[in-house]
Each structure stands twice: as structure tokens, then as C-alpha cells.
Amino acid sequence: MDIDVDQYKLYKTDWLQEPTTLLKNEEQTLAKAQVKAGDLLVLKTLDYTVASEQITLHLYVTETGIPGEDRPGQDLTVPFDLHLGELRTRISSLALFQSSSAECIQLRERTKTGHYGRIYREEAKSLKNLHISYNSEIVVQALPCPPPYSQGLSLFLCVRDSNAKTTTRPKECLFEGRPSPSVDDMYSFAIACLGLDWNINDVMLAKYVPHQFSWEVIEDDRETARRGNLLGNPPTKATGGIYNLKKSPVNLKEGDMLVIRKVSESEEDDFYCEGDKARREAYMASKPGGKTTRKAKKEKPVQILAK
């Protein structure tokens, strides 16, 4: 048989002789691949896929790119080894986005709480390498022009009104600070991005924790002499004496929501607002069966043996 084996894939079959499992590792032994005597193996073209090779993505559509301002689009089933660039092309061919070119489509992670995460930028990476898996939620935004590539962090900033316990509509800002940003870097960035005429020493910055539906204050509460040291450790040539917000305990990452307020407004303001409560209730209602709690394990009876 004269065939080009590089143009085909090899599958194991089930009892109905239907392809089920792809044999990918050519260096693996038949025993490790669990191929037994009598098994039927079939060759399929490279574009052929079975259910185990595909993932279903839930697409959401947004015009603004702001968390909470999106709507469900449609589900899309694609091969798990598809590259990001190919996924972008497939999405641009959908009826929802036919008026936009693939280069102008921005794809972003959407968490189970409805908050936004990272922007997917690595065109040559597969969905598997980008940790996009079955039932992943992706926010799709059609931009007027191709988004510029950047290694910065896309963050959402808003201003807190302590008296009304509300926040302004989030503003998306690209933070292109140092590789290891400090607390002062973040405070200065927030003030400048929001166009506030505030002093850095008179404000407080907090980060939203989506899975807890709460806020955590970002501050460097060490004495002035030690500020700038990486996570409280003495500065070295490697660290450069920088307090790194991308590491614990802050763990700053793309998609984070930050809020700023004046310290003088309220000493006891915990940044909590009604929107947090609504988001939590909506999330719990979306879970199967609503809020669930684990049942306590039954205690085993103690058997006393008499001698």
C-alpha cells in the first residue's frame, strides 16, 4: 500500500469498529498504548477528529470589554490542539462576527464568577498550552483595529465612594510597569490612569478577589527604611530591591479589578458594595442545585470488645 503516513492518524476502535482513541506517541510500545491482540486499528486523515479530541467553548460577546457588560453568544466545538490564531479565524467566520476580520477579534478569559482574566495573545500556541479546556468561557470583542501586542497587564480601575458604598464604572488600563512592580508603582499608576488630582499618601488601593466576592487592601505597611525590599527580604543584585506585586501576598495578574479611595473618607470602609452581593447571589444560583454544602461523614460506631 503506497500511502504517505504523515498525512494520516492512527486510532483504536471500539466494539462497533468506530474510532475512539488516537495513538499519538509513535515511540510508545503497543503494551503501554494498551493495544491487544485482535484490536482493530484504523487510519484517518489529519482533519478527522473524534469526541475525545474536541472541546466545547462557551463564547460571550462584549462591545465594551468591561466585566458584567457581556452577553452569551454561542457554543463552539473545536479540536483541543487548535492554535489560537486558527480559533480566532473560526470565530470571525461566525454570523455574530462576520463583519470583523480575524485580526480585530480579541479573545479573553472569562472566569466562572463572570470576571475577566488574561487576554489571549500567543497566536502560535495551542488551546491546550493556553489552558483552554472543555467548557472554558471566552469573551469575544470585535475591535476597530488589530489590538497591539503588549507584555503589560490589562487591569480594571474604578473610584470608590465610601459614603454611598458604590464604585464608578470600571476603566480598562494597560499597566506596563517594571517586571516587578512595587506598591508605589501601582498607586501612582491608578491615580494617573483615572486622572485624579490626589496625593499618593492620601489614598488607599484595594484589589477585588472574585472567588471570595471581597476586597483586599494593597499596602506596604513596613517601616520606610525597609520599603522596596522584595517581599521583606534584604535586596540583592537579583531582586534589585523591588517589592513584587506579582508575587504573594498580592498576586497581581491580568484582569484584576482595582478600586481607589481617599483615606480621609472613611476609616472603616471595607470596599464592599451591593454589586458584590448581587454577583455572589447570581454565581451561587448558577451552580447546579444552588449553594451546596458537603454532608458530614457519618461517625463509625466504636465497638468495645470485652475480654
N, C-alpha and C positions, 0 to 999 in steps of 0.2 A: 504494500500500500504506500503510494507516494504522496505523503501529506507533510505540510510544514507544521511540526508540533508546537512551534512558538505561537501559532495562531489559534491554539485550542487550549481548553482547560479540562482537567480530568475530575470526574465526580464519582462518588459512591452512590448506589441506588438503594431504594427500599424494596419491600416485597412486591410492590406493584411495578418495579423496574423504572421508577421515576427518580431523577437525580435529586439527591438530598444534601450531600456533604462534599464540599470542594476539597480536593487534595492539593494543598498549596506548596508544602515543603518537599522539594524533589530529593533532598538529601535524607529524608526520614525513611526508616525501614518500614516495610509493609506491616510488621508486627506492631510498631508504635502507631502507625496510622490506622490500626485495627481493621486491616484488610485480611479477610479469612478465605480459605479455600471455598470456591463456589460463588464468591461475591461477583456481581456484575458491575463493571466499571464502564463509563461512557465518556466520550469526548464531546465537548460543546464549544461553540465559538466564543471568543473573548467577550462579546457583548451579551452573552447569556447569563442570567442570574437566577438564583433560587431565593426563597423567602429568607433563609438564614444569612444571605449576603446583603440584605436590604435593611434600611432603617426608614422609619416614618417620622418626618419632621412636622411640627406644628408652626405654621407661619402666621405672624401678626403684622399688621400694616400700620405705619405711622407716617403722618405728614410733618410732624414737628420734631420727632426724636426725643420727646420728653416722656419719662416714665408716667404711666397712667393715662396717656393720651394716644393709646393704640387700640386696635380692634382686631378680632380674629379674622384671618384671611382664609387660608385653606390648608389642608394637609398635603404633604408631598412625600412620595416614596422614592428613594434613590439608593443606589449601591453604596455600601459603607466605605468603599475605597475610592469614592469620587473625590476629586480635588476641589478646593474651594472655588477656583476660577470656573470650573465646569458647573458647580452648583449655582453660581451667580448667573451663568448663561441660561441654565434651565429655568430659573426663577424669572428672568427677564422675558422669557417666552410665554409665561402665563398670562391669561387675559387681564389680570389685575395690573400688570406692569408692562404691557406691550408697547406703551408709549415712551418707555425709558430704555436706554441702552444698558447693556450689562455693566459697562464701566461706571455707570452712575448709580448702581444699586449698592447700598451699604447694608451689610448684614451684622447684626448684633445679638449677643446672647441675652435671653430673657429668662430670669430665674422663676422658680415655682411660686414665688411670692409676688410676681409681676414686676419686680425691679429689674433694671438693666445691668448687664455685666460688660464684658470685654467686646470690643469691635473686632471682627474677624478680618484680618488684613493679609495673611500669608497665602497668596494665591496658589502656590505650588504644593501646599500641604494637603494631605487627605483629611477627610472629615474625622477619621479615627484618630489621627495625630492631633487634631484640634479639639479632641474630647467632645465631639458632637456625636451623640449616640441616639438610640431609639427613644422616641418621644421627646427629644430636645425641642425647646421652644426658641424660635429665632424671630427677631424683629427686623422687618424689611422696610427700608426707607429709600424712596427714589429721590436722588439729589439732582439739582440743576446741572451739576458738572461733576466729573470724577473726584472723589474725595482724595486730598493729598495724603501721601503716606507719612506717618509720623510715629516716632517711638515714645511720644508723650502719653499722658493718661487723660482720657476724656472723663471729666468729673462734672457733677451737677451741683450748683451753688445756689443758695437762697438766703434771704434775710429773715430773722426771727422777730416777731412782735410779741414780747413777753406778756404784755398786758392782755392782748386779745388771744394769746396762745395759738397763733397762726404763723404761717410762713408765706413768703412771696412765691410766685410761680418759679420753679427751678430754671436756672440758666446753664446751658451746657458750655463748659470752658475747657480748653486744652491746656493741661499743666505740663510744660516742657522744662521742668526744673532740673536740678542736678540728678545724677543717677541715684543718689542717696539724699533725698530732700529732708530738711530739718523742719522743726515746728515753726520757727520764724519764717522759713520759706513759704510754708503753706498759709500762714496768717497773712503775709504780705500779698501773696497771690490772690487770696479770696477778696481782700479789700480792693485791690486794683481791678480785678475782673468784674466786680459788682459796681465799680465806680463810686465807692464810698469815701467820704472825706473823714475817715476815722483814724484814730491813733492806734497803733498795733498793741499798745499796753492797756487799752481801754476796752478791748473786745474779747469775746470767748468764741471758740470754734468747736463744733461737735459733728460727729460722723454718725450717719444712720446705719443701724445694724438690721438688715432686712429680716433675717430669720428669727430675730427676737422682737422686732417691731418696737425698737427703743433707740435711744441716742447715747453716744459715748463722747465725753468731752476730750478734745485733743489738746494736751498741755504738756509742758516740760516743767515740772514742779520742783526740779532740783535747784540747789543754790547756783547763783550766777557763775561762780568760778568753775563749775562742772558742766555747765550747759555747752552743747556742741560735741560732747563725747558720745561715741556710738553706743547707744543703749546703756549708758552708765559706765562703760569700760574706758580705761585710760586710752587716749588717742595713740594710734600707731601710724606708720607710713602707709599701711594697707587701708585703714579706715579713713584716714585724713581728718579724724576728729569730728565726724558728722553724725548727728542723731538721725538714724534712718527710719523714716515713717513707713517704708515699705515692709519693715520687719515688725515682729511682735514688740509691744502690745497693740500698736495701731493697725498694722497690716493694710496700709493704703493700697487700693487697687482700682483698676479702671471701672467706671460706672458708679463709684461711690457717691452718695448724696451727702453734701456738707451744708451746714447752716451756721450763720454767724449772727451774733447779737452783742449789744453793749453790756458790759459788766454791771454798769450802774442801774440798769433797768430792773433787774430782779436777782437777788442773791439765791433764791430757792427755785428758780425756773429750771425744770428738768427737760425742757425742749419738747415734751410730749404734747401732741395736739389731737384733735378729733379725727383727722385724716388717718393717723396711725391706728386708731381703734377700728375705723371702717375697713382699712386694709387687712387688719388681723381677722376681723369677722368674715370678710369675703374669702380670705385664704382658708380659714377653718371650714367654711361652708362648702368650699370646692373639693375638700378631701372626701374620699369615699366614707359615707356614714357620718360625716361631720367630725367633730372632735372625738378622738378615740383615746382611751387610756388602757394600758395593759392590765390584764387581770392579774391579781396577786397569785403566786403559786400556792397551791394547797400544801399545808404542812403535813409532812408524813407522820403518822402516829408512832409514838415511841413504844416499843414492845419491851416490857420488863420480864426477863426470864428468871423465874425462881429456882434457886439451887435446891 
